[in-house]
Amino acid sequence: MKMKTRSFCKSLSLVFLCLSLSACFVRPYKFDLEQGNIVTADKLEQIQPGMSEEQVRYVLGTPMLHDVFHTNRWDYIYYDKPGYGPEVRRHIAIYFDNGQVDHITRDEMPSAVA
């Protein structure tokens, strides 16, 4: 009887050890976080100096940020943080002069969205 109890305790200990070690390799789920305006290089090439604000809004959509201190600038911001992987941040600023596109500043843009 003593032998069966000892064997049972060893088996139970082995099961608990395996379960506790397997928990070390389990990674919790991390969701992808995507925010902002998705603006590709193809869309941005359509924006030309002299275009009106309405035309820019039609091509790129409503800007993510309206700065009250810089009313002549529209900011399109994109942020993507995959659950596992590097985060991506992009910023495009379109400057207007008298309601028309004056110039654009931007980060590196992808040609298409996957």
MMTF fields as JSON, N, C-alpha, C and O atoms, coordinates in Angstrom:
{
  "mmtfVersion": "1.0.0",
  "mmtfProducer": "UNKNOWN",
  "numBonds": 455,
  "numAtoms": 456,
  "numGroups": 114,
  "numChains": 1,
  "numModels": 1,
  "chainsPerModel": [1],
  "groupsPerChain": [114],
  "chainIdList": ["A"],
  "bondAtomList": [4, 2, 8, 6, 12, 10, 16, 14, 20, 18, 24, 22, 28, 26, 32, 30, 36, 34, 40, 38, 44, 42, 48, 46, 52, 50, 56, 54, 60, 58, 64, 62, 68, 66, 72, 70, 76, 74, 80, 78, 84, 82, 88, 86, 92, 90, 96, 94, 100, 98, 104, 102, 108, 106, 112, 110, 116, 114, 120, 118, 124, 122, 128, 126, 132, 130, 136, 134, 140, 138, 144, 142, 148, 146, 152, 150, 156, 154, 160, 158, 164, 162, 168, 166, 172, 170, 176, 174, 180, 178, 184, 182, 188, 186, 192, 190, 196, 194, 200, 198, 204, 202, 208, 206, 212, 210, 216, 214, 220, 218, 224, 222, 228, 226, 232, 230, 236, 234, 240, 238, 244, 242, 248, 246, 252, 250, 256, 254, 260, 258, 264, 262, 268, 266, 272, 270, 276, 274, 280, 278, 284, 282, 288, 286, 292, 290, 296, 294, 300, 298, 304, 302, 308, 306, 312, 310, 316, 314, 320, 318, 324, 322, 328, 326, 332, 330, 336, 334, 340, 338, 344, 342, 348, 346, 352, 350, 356, 354, 360, 358, 364, 362, 368, 366, 372, 370, 376, 374, 380, 378, 384, 382, 388, 386, 392, 390, 396, 394, 400, 398, 404, 402, 408, 406, 412, 410, 416, 414, 420, 418, 424, 422, 428, 426, 432, 430, 436, 434, 440, 438, 444, 442, 448, 446, 452, 450],
  "bondOrderList": [1, 1, 1, 1, 1, 1, 1, 1, 1, 1, 1, 1, 1, 1, 1, 1, 1, 1, 1, 1, 1, 1, 1, 1, 1, 1, 1, 1, 1, 1, 1, 1, 1, 1, 1, 1, 1, 1, 1, 1, 1, 1, 1, 1, 1, 1, 1, 1, 1, 1, 1, 1, 1, 1, 1, 1, 1, 1, 1, 1, 1, 1, 1, 1, 1, 1, 1, 1, 1, 1, 1, 1, 1, 1, 1, 1, 1, 1, 1, 1, 1, 1, 1, 1, 1, 1, 1, 1, 1, 1, 1, 1, 1, 1, 1, 1, 1, 1, 1, 1, 1, 1, 1, 1, 1, 1, 1, 1, 1, 1, 1, 1, 1],
  "groupList": [{"groupName": "MET", "atomNameList": ["N", "CA", "C", "O"], "elementList": ["N", "C", "C", "O"], "formalChargeList": [0, 0, 0, 0], "bondAtomList": [1, 0, 2, 1, 3, 2], "bondOrderList": [1, 1, 2], "singleLetterCode": "M", "chemCompType": "L-PEPTIDE LINKING"}, {"groupName": "LYS", "atomNameList": ["N", "CA", "C", "O"], "elementList": ["N", "C", "C", "O"], "formalChargeList": [0, 0, 0, 0], "bondAtomList": [1, 0, 2, 1, 3, 2], "bondOrderList": [1, 1, 2], "singleLetterCode": "K", "chemCompType": "L-PEPTIDE LINKING"}, {"groupName": "THR", "atomNameList": ["N", "CA", "C", "O"], "elementList": ["N", "C", "C", "O"], "formalChargeList": [0, 0, 0, 0], "bondAtomList": [1, 0, 2, 1, 3, 2], "bondOrderList": [1, 1, 2], "singleLetterCode": "T", "chemCompType": "L-PEPTIDE LINKING"}, {"groupName": "ARG", "atomNameList": ["N", "CA", "C", "O"], "elementList": ["N", "C", "C", "O"], "formalChargeList": [0, 0, 0, 0], "bondAtomList": [1, 0, 2, 1, 3, 2], "bondOrderList": [1, 1, 2], "singleLetterCode": "R", "chemCompType": "L-PEPTIDE LINKING"}, {"groupName": "SER", "atomNameList": ["N", "CA", "C", "O"], "elementList": ["N", "C", "C", "O"], "formalChargeList": [0, 0, 0, 0], "bondAtomList": [1, 0, 2, 1, 3, 2], "bondOrderList": [1, 1, 2], "singleLetterCode": "S", "chemCompType": "L-PEPTIDE LINKING"}, {"groupName": "PHE", "atomNameList": ["N", "CA", "C", "O"], "elementList": ["N", "C", "C", "O"], "formalChargeList": [0, 0, 0, 0], "bondAtomList": [1, 0, 2, 1, 3, 2], "bondOrderList": [1, 1, 2], "singleLetterCode": "F", "chemCompType": "L-PEPTIDE LINKING"}, {"groupName": "CYS", "atomNameList": ["N", "CA", "C", "O"], "elementList": ["N", "C", "C", "O"], "formalChargeList": [0, 0, 0, 0], "bondAtomList": [1, 0, 2, 1, 3, 2], "bondOrderList": [1, 1, 2], "singleLetterCode": "C", "chemCompType": "L-PEPTIDE LINKING"}, {"groupName": "LEU", "atomNameList": ["N", "CA", "C", "O"], "elementList": ["N", "C", "C", "O"], "formalChargeList": [0, 0, 0, 0], "bondAtomList": [1, 0, 2, 1, 3, 2], "bondOrderList": [1, 1, 2], "singleLetterCode": "L", "chemCompType": "L-PEPTIDE LINKING"}, {"groupName": "VAL", "atomNameList": ["N", "CA", "C", "O"], "elementList": ["N", "C", "C", "O"], "formalChargeList": [0, 0, 0, 0], "bondAtomList": [1, 0, 2, 1, 3, 2], "bondOrderList": [1, 1, 2], "singleLetterCode": "V", "chemCompType": "L-PEPTIDE LINKING"}, {"groupName": "ALA", "atomNameList": ["N", "CA", "C", "O"], "elementList": ["N", "C", "C", "O"], "formalChargeList": [0, 0, 0, 0], "bondAtomList": [1, 0, 2, 1, 3, 2], "bondOrderList": [1, 1, 2], "singleLetterCode": "A", "chemCompType": "L-PEPTIDE LINKING"}, {"groupName": "PRO", "atomNameList": ["N", "CA", "C", "O"], "elementList": ["N", "C", "C", "O"], "formalChargeList": [0, 0, 0, 0], "bondAtomList": [1, 0, 2, 1, 3, 2], "bondOrderList": [1, 1, 2], "singleLetterCode": "P", "chemCompType": "L-PEPTIDE LINKING"}, {"groupName": "TYR", "atomNameList": ["N", "CA", "C", "O"], "elementList": ["N", "C", "C", "O"], "formalChargeList": [0, 0, 0, 0], "bondAtomList": [1, 0, 2, 1, 3, 2], "bondOrderList": [1, 1, 2], "singleLetterCode": "Y", "chemCompType": "L-PEPTIDE LINKING"}, {"groupName": "ASP", "atomNameList": ["N", "CA", "C", "O"], "elementList": ["N", "C", "C", "O"], "formalChargeList": [0, 0, 0, 0], "bondAtomList": [1, 0, 2, 1, 3, 2], "bondOrderList": [1, 1, 2], "singleLetterCode": "D", "chemCompType": "L-PEPTIDE LINKING"}, {"groupName": "GLU", "atomNameList": ["N", "CA", "C", "O"], "elementList": ["N", "C", "C", "O"], "formalChargeList": [0, 0, 0, 0], "bondAtomList": [1, 0, 2, 1, 3, 2], "bondOrderList": [1, 1, 2], "singleLetterCode": "E", "chemCompType": "L-PEPTIDE LINKING"}, {"groupName": "GLN", "atomNameList": ["N", "CA", "C", "O"], "elementList": ["N", "C", "C", "O"], "formalChargeList": [0, 0, 0, 0], "bondAtomList": [1, 0, 2, 1, 3, 2], "bondOrderList": [1, 1, 2], "singleLetterCode": "Q", "chemCompType": "L-PEPTIDE LINKING"}, {"groupName": "GLY", "atomNameList": ["N", "CA", "C", "O"], "elementList": ["N", "C", "C", "O"], "formalChargeList": [0, 0, 0, 0], "bondAtomList": [1, 0, 2, 1, 3, 2], "bondOrderList": [1, 1, 2], "singleLetterCode": "G", "chemCompType": "PEPTIDE LINKING"}, {"groupName": "ASN", "atomNameList": ["N", "CA", "C", "O"], "elementList": ["N", "C", "C", "O"], "formalChargeList": [0, 0, 0, 0], "bondAtomList": [1, 0, 2, 1, 3, 2], "bondOrderList": [1, 1, 2], "singleLetterCode": "N", "chemCompType": "L-PEPTIDE LINKING"}, {"groupName": "ILE", "atomNameList": ["N", "CA", "C", "O"], "elementList": ["N", "C", "C", "O"], "formalChargeList": [0, 0, 0, 0], "bondAtomList": [1, 0, 2, 1, 3, 2], "bondOrderList": [1, 1, 2], "singleLetterCode": "I", "chemCompType": "L-PEPTIDE LINKING"}, {"groupName": "HIS", "atomNameList": ["N", "CA", "C", "O"], "elementList": ["N", "C", "C", "O"], "formalChargeList": [0, 0, 0, 0], "bondAtomList": [1, 0, 2, 1, 3, 2], "bondOrderList": [1, 1, 2], "singleLetterCode": "H", "chemCompType": "L-PEPTIDE LINKING"}, {"groupName": "TRP", "atomNameList": ["N", "CA", "C", "O"], "elementList": ["N", "C", "C", "O"], "formalChargeList": [0, 0, 0, 0], "bondAtomList": [1, 0, 2, 1, 3, 2], "bondOrderList": [1, 1, 2], "singleLetterCode": "W", "chemCompType": "L-PEPTIDE LINKING"}],
  "groupTypeList": [0, 1, 0, 1, 2, 3, 4, 5, 6, 1, 4, 7, 4, 7, 8, 5, 7, 6, 7, 4, 7, 4, 9, 6, 5, 8, 3, 10, 11, 1, 5, 12, 7, 13, 14, 15, 16, 17, 8, 2, 9, 12, 1, 7, 13, 14, 17, 14, 10, 15, 0, 4, 13, 13, 14, 8, 3, 11, 8, 7, 15, 2, 10, 0, 7, 18, 12, 8, 5, 18, 2, 16, 3, 19, 12, 11, 17, 11, 11, 12, 1, 10, 15, 11, 15, 10, 13, 8, 3, 3, 18, 17, 9, 17, 11, 5, 12, 16, 15, 14, 8, 12, 18, 17, 2, 3, 12, 13, 0, 10, 4, 9, 8, 9],
  "groupIdList": [1, 2, 3, 4, 5, 6, 7, 8, 9, 10, 11, 12, 13, 14, 15, 16, 17, 18, 19, 20, 21, 22, 23, 24, 25, 26, 27, 28, 29, 30, 31, 32, 33, 34, 35, 36, 37, 38, 39, 40, 41, 42, 43, 44, 45, 46, 47, 48, 49, 50, 51, 52, 53, 54, 55, 56, 57, 58, 59, 60, 61, 62, 63, 64, 65, 66, 67, 68, 69, 70, 71, 72, 73, 74, 75, 76, 77, 78, 79, 80, 81, 82, 83, 84, 85, 86, 87, 88, 89, 90, 91, 92, 93, 94, 95, 96, 97, 98, 99, 100, 101, 102, 103, 104, 105, 106, 107, 108, 109, 110, 111, 112, 113, 114],
  "secStructList": [7, 2, 2, 2, 2, 2, 2, 2, 2, 2, 2, 2, 2, 2, 2, 2, 2, 2, 2, 2, 2, 2, 4, 4, 4, 7, 7, 7, 7, 7, 7, 7, 3, 3, 3, 3, 7, 7, 7, 7, 2, 2, 2, 2, 2, 6, 7, 7, 6, 6, 7, 5, 2, 2, 2, 2, 2, 2, 2, 2, 7, 1, 7, 1, 3, 3, 7, 1, 1, 7, 6, 6, 3, 3, 3, 3, 3, 3, 3, 3, 3, 7, 1, 1, 1, 7, 7, 3, 3, 3, 3, 3, 3, 3, 3, 3, 3, 6, 6, 3, 3, 3, 3, 3, 3, 3, 7, 7, 7, 7, 1, 1, 7, 7],
  "xCoordList": [0.819, 0.0, 0.861, 0.541, 1.962, 2.867, 3.497, 3.746, 3.747, 4.343, 3.386, 3.815, 2.088, 1.102, 0.967, 0.842, 0.988, 0.873, 2.08, 1.936, 3.242, 4.464, 4.444, 4.802, 4.033, 3.937, 2.907, 3.137, 1.78, 0.748, 1.264, 0.997, 1.998, 2.548, 3.561, 3.59, 4.393, 5.367, 4.655, 5.026, 3.638, 2.891, 2.192, 2.198, 1.599, 0.917, 1.916, 1.62, 3.067, 4.107, 4.585, 4.817, 4.733, 5.165, 4.124, 4.479, 2.849, 1.777, 1.794, 1.7, 1.909, 1.957, 3.185, 3.109, 4.304, 5.521, 5.344, 5.713, 4.788, 4.555, 3.585, 3.801, 2.528, 1.56, 2.157, 1.902, 2.942, 3.527, 4.584, 4.71, 5.343, 6.322, 5.653, 6.159, 4.556, 3.874, 3.3, 3.153, 2.978, 2.458, 3.526, 3.198, 4.791, 5.869, 5.923, 6.427, 5.418, 5.515, 4.242, 4.209, 3.225, 1.968, 2.074, 2.418, 1.774, 1.796, 0.357, -0.461, 0.041, -1.333, -1.598, -0.675, -2.855, -3.242, -3.107, -3.579, -2.46, -2.369, -3.036, -2.667, -4.001, -4.747, -3.99, -3.176, -4.274, -3.695, -4.44, -5.666, -3.699, -4.278, -3.939, -2.77, -4.965, -4.778, -5.66, -6.876, -5.03, -5.778, -5.339, -4.202, -6.228, -5.878, -6.317, -7.151, -5.727, -6.037, -5.02, -3.811, -5.518, -4.632, -4.47, -5.389, -3.294, -2.999, -1.813, -0.718, -2.034, -0.952, -0.281, -0.792, 0.861, 1.584, 0.756, 0.835, -0.042, -0.901, -1.919, -2.146, -2.521, -3.496, -2.804, -3.326, -1.635, -0.935, -0.445, -0.344, -0.141, 0.283, -0.841, -0.578, -2.084, -3.219, -3.348, -3.995, -2.735, -2.818, -1.773, -0.576, -2.236, -1.363, -1.534, -2.612, -0.486, -0.634, -1.737, -1.867, -2.52, -3.635, -4.975, -6.008, -4.992, -6.265, -6.977, -6.338, -8.305, -9.086, -9.152, -8.806, -9.595, -9.748, -10.766, -10.577, -11.834, -12.854, -12.293, -12.617, -11.457, -10.847, -9.909, -9.883, -9.148, -8.237, -9.047, -8.697, -10.113, -10.96, -11.591, -11.753, -11.944, -12.526, -11.498, -11.849, -10.25, -9.22, -8.72, -8.613, -8.413, -7.773, -8.716, -8.373, -9.875, -10.786, -10.577, -9.73, -11.353, -11.255, -9.955, -9.614, -9.225, -7.963, -8.179, -9.216, -7.201, -7.275, -7.199, -7.779, -6.496, -6.22, -6.534, -6.099, -7.283, -7.509, -6.842, -7.324, -5.747, -4.988, -5.543, -5.556, -6.0, -6.589, -5.53, -5.856, -4.27, -3.197, -2.632, -1.983, -2.877, -2.426, -3.62, -3.715, -4.509, -5.733, -5.472, -6.323, -4.301, -3.984, -3.258, -2.749, -3.204, -2.516, -3.466, -4.146, -3.502, -4.259, -3.265, -2.332, -3.472, -2.582, -3.294, -4.36, -2.688, -3.172, -2.177, -1.013, -2.654, -1.786, -2.268, -3.468, -1.308, -1.614, -0.731, 0.471, -1.341, -0.618, -1.083, -2.279, -0.122, -0.434, 0.488, 1.71, -0.099, 0.677, 0.15, -0.869, 0.865, 0.439, 0.679, 1.524, -0.059, 0.099, 1.525, 2.044, 2.158, 3.551, 4.284, 4.115, 5.08, 5.836, 6.066, 5.567, 6.828, 7.144, 5.954, 5.148, 5.856, 4.777, 5.16, 6.34, 4.139, 4.331, 3.605, 2.429, 4.318, 3.719, 4.016, 5.144, 2.991, 3.167, 2.444, 1.401, 3.016, 2.433, 2.541, 3.595, 1.424, 1.378, 0.759, -0.285, 1.403, 0.864, 0.657, 1.58, -0.554, -0.877, -1.131, -1.985, -0.378, -0.482, -1.288, -1.089, -2.199, -3.069, -2.74, -2.34, -2.916, -2.789, -4.003, -4.163, -4.849, -6.097, -6.999, -7.624, -7.07, -7.964, -7.468, -8.213, -6.213, -5.645, -4.341, -3.633, -4.03, -2.825, -1.595, -1.422, -0.749, 0.505, 1.666, 2.396, 1.829, 2.865, 2.516, 1.62, 3.247, 2.988, 4.295, 5.34, 4.22, 5.346, 4.853, 3.701, 5.751, 5.296, 6.444, 7.618, 6.056, 6.984, 7.016, 6.284, 7.851, 7.882, 6.534, 6.008, 5.973, 4.652, 4.725, 5.561, 3.837, 3.78, 3.034, 2.234, 3.292, 2.599, 1.193, 0.308, 0.972, -0.359, -0.486, 0.512, -1.713, -1.994, -2.264, -3.025, -1.644, -1.849, -3.139, -3.471],
  "yCoordList": [-1.195, 0.0, 1.257, 2.254, 1.181, 2.3, 2.584, 3.739, 1.548, 1.664, 2.359, 3.193, 2.027, 2.647, 4.135, 4.949, 4.496, 5.894, 6.68, 7.797, 6.114, 6.778, 6.957, 8.019, 5.938, 5.988, 7.038, 7.774, 7.106, 8.085, 9.504, 10.4, 9.715, 11.042, 11.469, 12.631, 10.525, 10.845, 11.212, 12.175, 10.44, 10.716, 12.07, 12.84, 12.35, 13.622, 14.783, 15.826, 14.616, 15.646, 15.886, 17.028, 14.815, 14.938, 15.689, 16.515, 15.402, 16.092, 17.582, 18.41, 17.941, 19.353, 20.051, 21.215, 19.367, 19.945, 20.227, 21.298, 19.274, 19.468, 20.613, 21.422, 20.681, 21.759, 23.124, 24.093, 23.199, 24.49, 24.917, 26.109, 23.977, 24.33, 24.709, 25.566, 24.1, 24.442, 25.854, 26.5, 26.333, 27.693, 28.732, 29.875, 28.36, 29.301, 29.64, 30.7, 28.77, 28.968, 29.53, 29.773, 29.738, 30.276, 31.792, 32.409, 32.393, 33.847, 34.346, 33.802, 35.357, 35.877, 36.557, 37.029, 36.599, 37.228, 38.735, 39.328, 39.356, 40.808, 41.232, 40.757, 42.108, 42.528, 43.61, 44.338, 43.697, 44.731, 46.041, 46.057, 47.13, 48.448, 49.315, 49.604, 49.73, 50.552, 51.786, 51.681, 52.963, 54.202, 55.229, 55.199, 56.123, 57.241, 57.056, 56.209, 57.879, 57.883, 57.023, 57.217, 56.082, 55.285, 56.041, 56.101, 56.615, 57.387, 56.723, 56.656, 56.238, 55.607, 56.639, 57.743, 56.263, 57.149, 57.422, 58.509, 56.442, 56.635, 57.749, 58.589, 57.745, 58.796, 60.146, 61.17, 60.137, 61.392, 62.026, 63.25, 61.212, 61.748, 62.524, 63.368, 62.247, 62.948, 64.376, 65.214, 64.65, 65.986, 66.884, 66.595, 67.959, 68.893, 70.295, 70.633, 71.113, 72.51, 73.199, 73.001, 74.003, 74.715, 74.034, 74.626, 72.786, 72.095, 72.737, 73.264, 72.687, 73.265, 72.292, 71.118, 72.792, 71.958, 70.848, 69.731, 71.134, 70.127, 68.994, 67.825, 69.353, 68.33, 67.425, 66.211, 68.022, 67.241, 66.327, 65.161, 66.844, 66.033, 64.872, 63.783, 65.092, 64.025, 62.905, 61.726, 63.263, 62.268, 61.557, 60.331, 62.305, 61.728, 61.483, 60.748, 62.077, 61.969, 63.113, 63.981, 63.103, 64.141, 63.974, 62.859, 65.063, 64.935, 64.482, 64.76, 63.79, 63.266, 64.376, 64.263, 65.428, 66.478, 67.842, 68.161, 68.645, 70.047, 70.876, 70.929, 71.513, 72.308, 73.727, 74.41, 74.169, 75.505, 76.599, 77.751, 76.244, 77.228, 77.318, 78.304, 76.295, 76.282, 75.89, 74.756, 76.833, 76.532, 76.28, 75.724, 76.683, 76.464, 75.138, 74.892, 74.285, 72.995, 71.863, 71.92, 70.832, 69.621, 68.498, 68.295, 67.774, 66.678, 65.35, 65.118, 64.491, 63.119, 62.208, 62.108, 61.554, 60.729, 59.291, 59.017, 58.377, 56.944, 56.233, 56.485, 55.335, 54.578, 53.131, 52.844, 52.227, 50.798, 50.065, 50.118, 49.381, 48.586, 47.164, 46.847, 46.294, 44.894, 44.247, 44.701, 43.196, 42.511, 42.083, 42.244, 41.541, 41.112, 41.66, 41.163, 42.662, 43.249, 44.728, 45.29, 45.357, 46.778, 47.67, 47.35, 48.777, 49.721, 50.628, 50.852, 51.147, 52.015, 53.325, 53.332, 54.43, 55.76, 56.56, 56.571, 57.229, 58.067, 59.388, 59.445, 60.443, 61.778, 62.513, 62.535, 63.112, 63.952, 65.28, 65.312, 66.357, 67.691, 68.397, 68.511, 68.863, 69.599, 71.045, 71.334, 71.941, 73.361, 74.066, 73.847, 74.912, 75.66, 77.142, 77.66, 77.813, 79.261, 79.774, 79.477, 80.534, 81.031, 79.901, 80.014, 78.814, 77.709, 76.755, 75.877, 76.911, 76.023, 75.422, 76.033, 74.214, 73.51, 74.335, 74.734, 74.579, 75.303, 74.311, 74.3, 73.473, 72.441, 71.319, 71.456, 70.203, 69.002, 68.542, 68.506, 68.194, 67.521, 66.143, 65.976, 65.145, 63.782, 62.881, 63.186, 61.748, 60.664, 59.739, 59.949, 58.727, 57.697, 56.981, 56.603, 56.793, 56.198, 54.888, 54.738, 53.933, 52.7, 52.951, 53.882, 52.126, 52.301, 51.726, 52.193, 50.725, 50.115, 49.513, 49.23, 49.326, 48.729, 47.256, 46.88, 46.416, 44.978, 44.549, 43.364],
  "zCoordList": [0.0, 0.0, 0.0, -0.646, 0.742, 0.815, -0.545, -0.892, -1.296, -2.62, -3.582, -4.379, -3.521, -4.391, -4.072, -4.987, -2.814, -2.411, -2.902, -3.399, -2.769, -3.212, -4.738, -5.247, -5.441, -6.899, -7.333, -8.293, -6.631, -6.931, -6.694, -7.495, -5.606, -5.295, -6.354, -6.759, -6.8, -7.847, -9.15, -9.821, -9.496, -10.724, -10.639, -11.598, -9.499, -9.302, -9.349, -9.932, -8.756, -8.791, -10.214, -10.61, -10.981, -12.364, -13.204, -14.044, -12.974, -13.69, -13.352, -14.258, -12.085, -11.685, -12.24, -12.634, -12.278, -12.836, -14.334, -14.817, -15.05, -16.49, -16.748, -17.65, -15.968, -16.152, -15.846, -16.56, -14.798, -14.434, -15.456, -15.738, -16.014, -17.034, -18.351, -19.074, -18.662, -19.908, -19.851, -20.889, -18.676, -18.532, -18.833, -19.151, -18.74, -19.038, -20.525, -20.896, -21.368, -22.799, -23.419, -24.625, -22.65, -23.152, -23.163, -22.155, -24.326, -24.436, -24.48, -25.222, -23.707, -23.747, -25.085, -25.749, -25.463, -26.718, -26.593, -25.623, -27.578, -27.656, -28.954, -30.028, -28.862, -30.045, -30.808, -30.242, -32.09, -32.94, -32.703, -32.603, -32.615, -32.405, -33.604, -33.862, -34.336, -35.52, -35.393, -35.231, -35.469, -35.298, -36.326, -36.796, -36.67, -37.534, -38.967, -39.289, -39.816, -41.236, -41.989, -41.857, -42.769, -43.617, -44.926, -45.743, -45.112, -46.317, -47.01, -46.451, -48.216, -48.977, -49.877, -50.069, -50.419, -51.331, -52.577, -53.148, -53.006, -54.179, -53.946, -54.817, -52.775, -52.45, -52.315, -52.755, -51.708, -51.463, -52.765, -52.853, -53.772, -55.072, -55.755, -56.612, -55.383, -55.981, -55.463, -56.092, -54.324, -53.731, -54.397, -54.361, -54.994, -55.708, -55.135, -54.646, -55.188, -54.765, -55.558, -56.766, -54.869, -55.494, -55.31, -55.624, -54.804, -54.568, -53.381, -52.47, -53.404, -52.305, -51.124, -51.252, -49.992, -48.795, -49.027, -48.545, -49.752, -50.041, -50.901, -50.693, -51.86, -52.71, -51.907, -52.108, -51.007, -50.16, -49.246, -49.065, -48.678, -47.805, -48.578, -48.028, -49.836, -50.663, -50.906, -50.854, -51.167, -51.492, -50.238, -50.228, -49.187, -47.998, -46.827, -45.902, -46.855, -45.722, -44.749, -44.961, -43.689, -42.674, -41.895, -41.5, -41.669, -40.938, -39.504, -38.902, -38.97, -37.615, -36.579, -35.499, -36.897, -35.927, -36.512, -37.618, -35.782, -36.13, -35.035, -33.903, -35.378, -34.41, -34.385, -35.409, -33.219, -33.114, -33.23, -33.516, -33.009, -33.114, -34.533, -34.882, -35.345, -36.735, -37.618, -38.087, -37.829, -38.574, -40.053, -40.747, -40.54, -41.951, -42.173, -43.266, -41.156, -41.279, -40.905, -39.88, -41.753, -41.453, -41.201, -41.978, -40.113, -39.75, -39.915, -39.343, -40.701, -40.878, -40.158, -40.545, -39.116, -38.276, -38.341, -38.301, -38.441, -38.478, -37.471, -37.395, -36.691, -35.671, -35.737, -35.672, -35.867, -35.926, -34.969, -35.111, -33.993, -33.052, -33.1, -32.486, -33.847, -33.864, -32.508, -31.737, -32.221, -30.945, -30.691, -29.587, -31.71, -31.61, -32.817, -33.93, -32.606, -33.708, -33.461, -32.487, -34.353, -34.17, -34.502, -35.376, -33.804, -34.073, -35.231, -35.503, -35.91, -37.064, -36.793, -36.432, -36.971, -36.824, -38.08, -38.572, -38.592, -39.772, -39.556, -38.905, -40.112, -39.959, -41.291, -41.927, -41.692, -42.887, -42.469, -41.817, -42.845, -42.578, -43.916, -44.723, -44.134, -45.355, -44.955, -44.117, -45.567, -45.254, -46.347, -47.542, -45.893, -46.811, -46.747, -45.705, -47.875, -47.944, -48.71, -49.894, -48.045, -48.622, -49.104, -50.159, -48.34, -48.653, -49.725, -50.16, -50.161, -51.177, -50.67, -49.869, -51.148, -50.711, -51.084, -52.235, -50.091, -50.305, -50.411, -51.402, -49.37, -49.409, -48.432, -47.599, -48.556, -47.762, -47.123, -47.772, -45.854, -45.193, -44.784, -44.384, -44.891, -44.612, -44.209, -44.42, -43.613, -43.332, -44.536, -45.503, -44.484, -45.527, -45.559, -44.512, -46.752, -46.891, -47.676, -48.566, -47.339, -48.14, -49.438, -49.529, -50.442, -51.711, -51.653, -52.37, -50.817, -50.682, -49.285, -48.622, -48.86, -47.552, -47.759, -48.65, -46.937, -47.064, -46.421, -46.435]
}
